[in-house]
Amino acid sequence: MSQSVVTIRLNGHPYQIGCGAGEEDHVANLGAEVESIMQSLIGAVGQIGEARLLAMVALILADRASAPATANNGQAAPAHNEQPATSASTESEDRAAAALEDAALRIARLTSMLASDVTKP
């Protein structure tokens, strides 16, 4: 099996990521999604350190991944290639976006609380 390397940028820093041949575009798209979430967080909470930002991104992605299971009462989410009706899709996307924004705000508040606890004597 052939190995490829994709360079993604997160918060201005390049990271070389290994992947299988033919997976380069998928890995690049995933990196762009992580960077997009990271930049949204930076806009909300500022530059709070890469480790914290990446931890917050991981929590947002984990929350996003768990949302379909919760919404389906534990049933598997439909495959990505299944396309629901347009109005239902838009409604679902709006709910998902609102849930993501809510999660980002909760994470930002928690991070602020944790940061203030760390700086207290």
Rosetta blueprint (number, residue, H / E / L):
1 M L
2 S L
3 Q E
4 S E
5 V E
6 V E
7 T E
8 I E
9 R E
10 L E
11 N L
12 G L
13 H E
14 P E
15 Y E
16 Q E
17 I E
18 G E
19 C E
20 G E
21 A L
22 G L
23 E L
24 E H
25 D H
26 H H
27 V H
28 A H
29 N H
30 L H
31 G H
32 A H
33 E H
34 V H
35 E H
36 S H
37 I H
38 M H
39 Q H
40 S H
41 L H
42 I H
43 G H
44 A H
45 V H
46 G L
47 Q L
48 I L
49 G L
50 E H
51 A H
52 R H
53 L H
54 L H
55 A H
56 M H
57 V H
58 A H
59 L H
60 I H
61 L H
62 A H
63 D H
64 R H
65 A H
66 S H
67 A H
68 P H
69 A H
70 T H
71 A H
72 N L
73 N L
74 G L
75 Q L
76 A L
77 A L
78 P L
79 A L
80 H L
81 N L
82 E L
83 Q L
84 P L
85 A L
86 T H
87 S H
88 A H
89 S H
90 T H
91 E H
92 S H
93 E H
94 D H
95 R H
96 A H
97 A H
98 A H
99 A H
100 L H
101 E H
102 D H
103 A H
104 A H
105 L H
106 R H
107 I H
108 A H
109 R H
110 L H
111 T H
112 S H
113 M H
114 L H
115 A H
116 S H
117 D H
118 V H
119 T H
120 K L
121 P L
